[in-house]
Amino acid sequence: MTLALSRALLSLASRSLGSDRRTWAMAMEAEFETAVEDRRPFMFALGCLFAAWREIGKRSEGRLILANYALALGLLIPMAALQFQQAVGFLSLAEGPPFGVPRAGDGPNLYLIWSQNSAIPILLITWLLLGMAHLCLARMLVEGDWPRIVKCGMLIGAAMITLSLFMGVLMLDLSSLRAQVAELATEFVAVVAMSRWHIRVLACASRDLLAQ
Amino acid sequence: MGRNRRPSKQMLLLLEALSARTQQWRHGYDLMKETRLLSGTLYPLLIRMTDLGLVEAEWREPEHLGRPARHAYRLTNAGVAFARTVAPASPTTFTKAALA
């Protein structure tokens, strides 16, 4: 158990060090085996993590890693939680009267009720998909996997358009989406800003490498 | 860190360990044991000293088969000169008790 935890800490330290300190991450990993033999793997791994975090703030790549974590933990994961909450809320609302129709004396529109009931599963799946996509996006951002981030962003955009169309046409109610659109726009701007920062850091690193 | 700044106690301990046998390559864990520094202190020091050109690092073949190659360190000429500048005449000046 301690060994597994120590390996996890060392892996986190290794990731935190970034590509330009990759040699140091490998050096720590190589020494870890000696620490295991010496029965002090946990203290060694914890120290390595502490060392990696001390290095983070000193380099532009380190600051980018920190910003990625902040965006993932501060915006993307709360957004995922919001999508799951919306899905649960939507399910409870579905049991009530038809959406978007004021109480009229004509009685319920059976066609509308049937249409809405048919749309509920697909809307629920779309909302859950949005939540899952946000969790995946948070993970990809931390890993710096930009090709997959673009794909995931496109999936979120497509899911949001689908949700808007269904909610507008079938549910006649877009009120629950208004706040989400604003939050998605913020998220989009933040991810684009992060990608530009990533490109700048990469360009600097390439220049340094060529200079060496 | 500027070289004109006074080195920390931990850096002095590491310099002492490395300057005892300047030609010998030393592994990180052995340096930890000898200096009694924790990995969280030793590695930032090694990284900084390597960036400053005081320490050189090299991958060394493992002593036992099936083990990964280990990173080893030793002082550069600049590092040896720096160690001499910061170390007074007696080699015992570097010991932890003396620095405390």
Interface residues (C-beta under 8 A of the other chain):
Chain A: R21 T23 W24 M26 A27 M28 E29 A30 E31 E33 T34 A35 D38 M43 F44 A45 L46 G47 C48 L49 F50 A51 R54 E55
Chain B: H27 G28 Y29 M32 L38 S39 G40 T41 L42 Y43 P44 L46 I47 A57 R67 P68 A69 R70 H71
